[in-house]
Amino acid sequence: FVEFDDPESGDFGEIALDVESPKTLDSAESRSSVPICKCSKIRAVVLLIVIVTIVIGAVGAMIGTQLSAQNKKTTGWHDTAEEILPPTTSQAPTRGPTVLPPSTIQPATHSPSPTTTSRPTDSPGVPTYPHITSEPTENPTESPSPYRTTTPTYGPTLTPTERPTAAPMTPAPTMTPTTSPTSHPTTTPTLAPTAPEDRLFSVLASVAPYPERLVSDTSNAAQNAALWLTQDPYLETYSDDRIIQRWGLLTYLYSKGDGLLGPGWMDAMSECNWLGVTCDEGGSVVTKLVSTPLFPILSTIPEEIVVLQNLTDLLLTGNDAFEYHFTGTIPTEIGALRNLRKLDLSGNLFTGEVPKELGQLVNLDSLYLSQNNLTGSMPQEVCDLGSVLTADCDEVECSLDGCCTRCCTDGGQCCSKYNICYVP
């Protein structure tokens, strides 16, 4: 027998030869008598099996991917950290992914050394876990609840998004506000407002004849007096009436030239001990204010003096020897001091007319307006008071019959209608 292999047909086998005659047997005869292996069919079967195996593997992979995605939806797995919610069961899953609290898990990347970040939280019961880097091998034994059991301590949960291909750049969380405070204009002069000072300016604004002076950009006696009171260490203990009384006296002081008598006034605990001030028997209410001509001063009477409503005697006389005088016009606000019994404005440099508002001083016993530069006529409202009235009758028209009690001349002598004269 001789082996053969036909490359065209893929057949191989053995052929019987006659030893005595080297003649090849008939191929048909040899093939019928000798069994031949059909390798081409075997190879085809093997190739088919390989192809079927590959197709089955691909189909299995696709089915596995779909089942994995379905498993994530049914068991609570999500692609973004914002969707992960803490479980409501008392026992954490024994097998399953460990996750970070909201907004702390960074999306997975292809970086060889992924980093994890953790944001501090005010809730002590929420632990911090490391970031997972691989898919879970087994499903959790318990499905986490899709609902939160506690209120989150930070901002609202972000809307789920698709997994990014690269880690987003997110700023570190901060506990401080990002909005810068804005500055607002204030009407309180120079000093930062506090509770006592707020009360002070509120009380003064309710009684001041010109409250805008308290917050004026131009320095004035009313404002300086209020600022002095803000430095009073006993301000919080004062009643509203006490604040008003001290402010009225201080305004009168500062109107005389930035407080030239300041040390004598400010060192005293009680305003009743201030120079030129007299209080009632109780030692708390100012009833008398007298000018103190100790050095040359040209001053005005501030309108704020009207807040001293308990005054019974207002004796603001001038003095030629010390060149101490009040100037300007007589404030009409004096007419609101209804408790006045004696008003002496003589010996000064007042100009203008006598204000008719002085006729509202219904309790007035005596009024001295002589030795000034007043003009016009004595108002009938003042004449009707029936009080002792002394004026410069040669400058202010005032008859001794029914109005002025005494008329004074430039020489300084004052005489009554009975020709009784005296030098004031």
C-alpha positions in Angstrom: 0.0 0.0 0.0 1.1 3.6 -0.8 -0.2 6.6 1.1 -1.5 9.5 -0.9 -2.8 13.0 -0.3 -4.8 15.0 -2.8 -4.4 18.7 -2.2 -7.2 19.7 -4.5 -9.9 17.5 -3.0 -8.5 17.3 0.5 -8.7 13.4 0.4 -5.9 11.3 1.6 -5.5 7.4 2.1 -3.6 4.4 0.8 -3.5 2.8 -2.7 -2.8 -0.9 -3.2 0.0 -1.6 -5.7 0.7 -4.9 -7.5 4.2 -6.0 -6.4 4.8 -8.0 -9.5 3.5 -5.3 -11.8 4.0 -1.7 -10.9 0.7 -0.8 -12.1 -1.5 1.3 -10.1 -4.9 -0.1 -9.4 -7.9 1.5 -10.7 -8.7 4.5 -8.6 -12.3 3.7 -8.4 -11.5 0.2 -7.3 -9.0 1.3 -4.8 -11.3 3.8 -3.3 -14.0 1.3 -3.0 -11.9 -1.2 -1.4 -9.9 1.2 0.8 -11.6 3.5 3.5 -10.7 7.1 3.0 -11.0 9.9 5.8 -13.2 12.8 4.8 -11.1 15.6 6.5 -12.8 18.5 4.6 -16.1 17.8 6.3 -14.5 17.6 9.7 -12.8 20.9 9.2 -16.1 22.5 8.1 -17.8 21.2 11.2 -15.1 22.5 13.5 -15.2 26.0 11.8 -18.9 26.1 12.2 -18.7 25.2 15.9 -16.1 28.0 16.4 -18.4 30.6 14.7 -21.4 29.5 16.6 -19.4 29.8 19.9 -18.4 33.3 19.0 -21.9 34.4 18.2 -23.3 32.8 21.3 -20.6 34.7 23.4 -21.5 38.0 21.7 -25.2 37.5 22.3 -24.5 36.5 25.9 -22.4 39.6 26.4 -25.2 41.8 25.1 -27.8 40.1 27.3 -25.5 40.4 30.3 -25.1 44.2 29.6 -28.9 44.6 29.4 -29.4 42.6 32.6 -26.7 44.6 34.4 -28.4 47.9 33.5 -31.8 46.5 34.5 -30.3 45.3 37.7 -29.0 48.8 38.5 -32.4 50.3 38.0 -34.2 47.7 40.2 -31.6 47.5 42.9 -30.9 51.3 43.3 -27.6 51.6 41.5 -27.0 54.8 39.6 -24.3 56.3 37.4 -24.1 59.7 39.1 -23.4 60.4 42.8 -26.3 62.8 43.0 -28.8 60.0 42.7 -27.5 57.9 45.6 -29.7 58.2 48.7 -29.0 56.8 52.1 -30.9 53.5 52.9 -33.8 53.6 55.3 -33.2 50.1 56.7 -31.5 49.7 60.1 -28.8 47.4 58.7 -26.5 48.4 55.8 -26.2 46.0 52.9 -23.6 43.3 53.5 -22.5 43.2 49.9 -22.7 46.1 47.6 -21.2 49.4 46.7 -20.1 51.9 49.3 -20.9 55.5 48.4 -20.1 59.0 49.4 -22.7 61.6 50.5 -24.2 63.8 47.8 -21.7 66.0 45.9 -18.7 64.2 47.3 -18.1 61.4 44.8 -16.0 62.4 41.8 -16.9 60.6 38.5 -14.7 57.7 37.5 -11.9 58.6 35.1 -9.1 56.7 33.3 -6.5 58.3 35.4 -4.2 55.7 36.9 -4.3 57.2 40.4 -7.8 58.4 41.0 -8.3 60.8 43.9 -11.3 61.1 46.2 -12.6 64.2 47.9 -14.8 64.5 50.9 -16.9 67.5 51.9 -17.4 68.2 55.7 -20.9 67.8 56.9 -22.7 69.1 60.0 -24.6 65.8 60.3 -22.6 63.5 62.7 -24.6 60.4 61.6 -23.4 60.3 58.0 -20.1 58.5 57.6 -17.5 59.2 54.9 -16.6 56.2 52.6 -13.9 55.8 50.0 -14.7 56.1 46.3 -15.4 52.8 44.5 -13.3 52.1 41.5 -14.9 48.9 40.2 -18.3 47.4 39.6 -19.8 45.3 42.4 -19.4 41.5 42.0 -22.7 40.7 43.8 -25.9 42.5 44.2 -26.7 44.0 47.6 -28.8 41.7 49.9 -31.2 44.6 50.6 -32.4 47.3 48.2 -31.7 50.8 49.4 -34.8 53.0 49.8 -35.2 55.5 47.0 -36.3 58.2 49.5 -34.3 60.2 52.0 -35.0 59.8 55.6 -33.3 63.0 56.7 -33.3 66.5 55.4 -30.0 67.3 53.6 -27.8 69.9 55.3 -26.6 71.5 52.1 -28.1 72.7 48.9 -30.7 70.7 46.9 -29.7 67.5 45.0 -28.6 68.2 41.5 -30.6 66.7 38.6 -29.0 63.4 37.4 -26.8 63.7 34.4 -24.9 61.2 32.3 -21.5 60.1 33.5 -18.9 62.6 32.3 -15.9 61.4 30.4 -13.5 63.5 32.5 -13.6 64.6 36.1 -15.2 68.1 36.3 -13.4 71.0 38.0 -15.6 71.9 41.0 -14.6 74.5 43.6 -14.1 73.5 47.1 -17.1 74.0 49.4 -17.1 77.0 51.7 -19.1 77.8 54.8 -18.7 81.6 54.4 -21.2 83.7 52.4 -20.1 84.8 48.9 -22.0 88.0 48.8 -20.0 91.0 50.0 -21.8 93.4 52.4 -22.7 96.7 50.9 -22.2 100.0 52.6 -25.2 102.2 53.4 -25.2 105.8 54.2 -26.1 106.6 57.8 -27.6 109.7 59.4 -25.9 109.2 62.7 -23.1 111.8 62.9 -19.5 110.5 63.1 -20.0 107.8 65.7 -21.0 104.2 65.1 -24.6 103.7 66.3 -25.3 101.6 69.4 -28.5 100.9 71.3 -28.1 103.8 73.8 -27.1 106.2 71.0 -30.0 105.1 68.8 -32.3 105.9 71.8 -30.6 109.2 72.3 -31.1 110.5 68.8 -34.6 109.1 68.7 -35.6 111.0 71.8 -33.9 114.2 70.7 -35.5 114.1 67.3 -38.9 113.9 68.8 -38.6 117.2 70.7 -36.0 119.2 68.7 -37.5 122.2 66.9 -35.0 121.5 64.0 -34.2 117.8 64.1 -32.2 118.1 60.9 -29.5 119.9 62.8 -28.7 116.7 64.6 -27.4 115.1 61.4 -26.3 118.2 59.5 -22.9 118.1 57.7 -22.2 121.5 59.2 -21.2 121.6 62.9 -23.8 123.3 65.1 -24.6 123.6 68.8 -27.4 121.1 68.8 -25.3 118.4 67.1 -22.2 119.1 69.3 -24.4 118.8 72.4 -25.8 115.4 71.2 -22.3 114.1 70.5 -21.2 115.1 73.9 -24.0 113.1 75.4 -23.0 110.0 73.5 -19.8 110.0 75.6 -21.7 110.3 78.9 -21.0 107.0 80.8 -24.3 107.2 82.5 -26.4 107.7 79.4 -28.1 104.4 79.6 -29.4 105.2 83.1 -31.1 108.5 82.1 -34.8 108.9 81.6 -36.0 110.6 78.4 -36.7 113.8 80.3 -33.2 113.8 81.8 -31.7 113.3 78.3 -33.8 116.2 76.9 -32.9 118.5 79.8 -29.1 117.9 79.6 -29.2 118.3 75.8 -31.1 121.7 76.0 -28.5 123.0 78.5 -25.6 121.8 76.5 -27.0 123.3 73.3 -27.2 126.7 75.2 -23.6 126.2 76.3 -22.2 125.3 72.8 -24.1 128.3 71.3 -21.7 130.5 73.4 -18.7 129.5 71.3 -17.7 125.8 71.3 -18.1 125.4 75.0 -15.8 127.9 76.5 -17.3 127.0 79.9 -17.2 123.3 79.0 -14.9 122.1 81.8 -17.0 123.7 84.5 -20.1 122.0 83.1 -18.8 118.7 82.0 -17.0 117.7 85.2 -20.2 117.8 87.2 -22.2 114.7 87.7 -25.6 116.5 87.8 -26.5 119.4 85.5 -28.0 121.1 88.6 -24.4 121.9 89.7 -23.5 123.5 86.3 -22.6 127.1 86.3 -25.7 129.4 86.0 -28.2 126.5 86.5 -30.6 126.1 89.4 -32.9 123.1 90.0 -36.0 122.6 92.1 -36.0 121.4 95.7 -35.8 117.8 94.5 -32.5 118.6 92.8 -33.4 117.1 89.4 -35.5 119.5 87.4 -33.9 122.7 86.0 -36.1 125.8 86.8 -33.7 128.7 86.4 -31.0 129.6 83.9 -28.9 132.7 84.4 -26.2 134.1 82.1 -22.7 134.2 83.4 -20.8 137.2 82.0 -17.2 136.2 83.1 -15.4 137.0 79.8 -16.2 138.6 76.4 -18.7 136.6 74.4 -21.1 137.4 71.5 -23.6 134.6 71.5 -27.1 133.8 70.3 -30.0 132.1 72.1 -30.5 128.7 70.5 -34.0 127.7 69.5 -33.4 124.4 71.3 -33.8 126.2 74.6 -37.5 125.5 74.2 -37.1 121.9 75.4 -36.4 123.3 79.0 -40.2 123.3 79.6 -39.8 123.6 83.4 -38.0 126.9 83.4 -39.6 129.6 85.5 -36.8 132.1 85.3 -34.8 132.8 82.2 -32.4 135.7 82.9 -30.1 136.1 80.0 -28.9 139.7 80.5 -25.8 141.2 78.9 -22.9 143.0 80.6 -21.1 146.0 79.0 -18.2 145.8 81.4 -17.3 142.2 80.4 -18.5 142.8 76.8 -20.8 139.9 77.2 -23.9 140.1 75.0 -26.4 138.1 73.1 -27.0 139.0 69.5 -29.4 138.2 66.7 -33.2 138.2 67.1 -35.3 137.0 70.0 -36.3 133.4 69.2 -40.0 132.9 68.8 -39.7 129.5 70.4 -39.4 131.2 73.8 -43.1 131.8 73.6 -43.6 128.0 74.2 -42.0 128.1 77.7 -45.4 128.4 79.3 -44.1 128.1 82.9 -41.9 131.2 82.7 -42.6 133.9 85.3 -39.7 136.1 84.6 -37.9 136.8 81.3 -35.0 139.2 81.3 -33.3 139.9 77.9 -32.1 143.4 78.7 -28.6 144.8 78.1 -28.0 142.9 74.9 -27.7 143.6 71.2 -30.9 142.0 70.0 -32.3 143.4 66.7 -35.6 143.1 64.9 -39.1 143.3 66.4 -40.5 141.9 69.5 -42.0 138.5 68.6 -45.8 138.3 69.2 -45.3 134.7 70.4 -44.2 136.1 73.7 -47.9 136.9 74.3 -48.3 133.1 74.9 -46.5 133.3 78.2 -49.6 133.4 80.2 -47.8 133.0 83.5 -45.3 135.7 82.9 -45.0 138.3 85.7 -42.2 140.5 84.3 -40.6 141.0 80.9 -37.4 143.1 80.4 -36.5 144.1 76.9 -34.7 147.4 77.4 -31.2 148.4 76.3 -31.4 146.5 73.0 -31.6 147.5 69.4 -35.2 146.4 68.9 -37.6 148.2 66.5 -41.2 148.3 65.6 -44.2 148.3 67.9 -44.9 146.3 71.0 -47.3 143.5 69.9 -50.8 143.8 71.4 -50.6 140.1 72.5 -47.7 141.1 74.7 -49.5 144.1 76.1 -52.5 142.0 77.0 -50.4 139.9 79.3 -50.7 142.6 82.0 -47.2 141.8 83.3 -44.5 144.2 84.3 -43.1 145.3 80.9 -39.9 147.3 80.5 -38.8 148.4 77.0 -37.0 151.1 75.1 -40.0 153.2 74.3 -38.0 155.5 72.1 -37.2 152.6 69.8 -40.2 150.3 70.3 -43.5 152.0 70.2 -45.0 151.2 73.6 -47.3 153.5 75.5 -47.1 153.8 79.2 -50.9 153.9 79.2 -52.1 150.3 79.0 -48.9 148.5 77.7 -45.4 149.3 79.0 -44.9 149.7 82.7 -41.5 151.4 82.3 -39.8 153.1 79.4 -36.1 153.4 79.3 -33.9 155.9 77.5 -30.5 155.7 75.8 -29.0 157.1 79.0 -30.1 153.9 80.8 -32.7 155.5 83.0 -36.1 153.8 83.2 -39.2 155.6 84.4 -42.8 154.6 85.1 -45.9 156.5 84.2 -45.8 157.9 87.7 -42.4 159.4 86.8 -40.7 157.0 89.2 -37.3 156.3 87.6 -34.5 153.9 88.3 -31.3 152.7 86.6 -31.4 149.0 85.9 
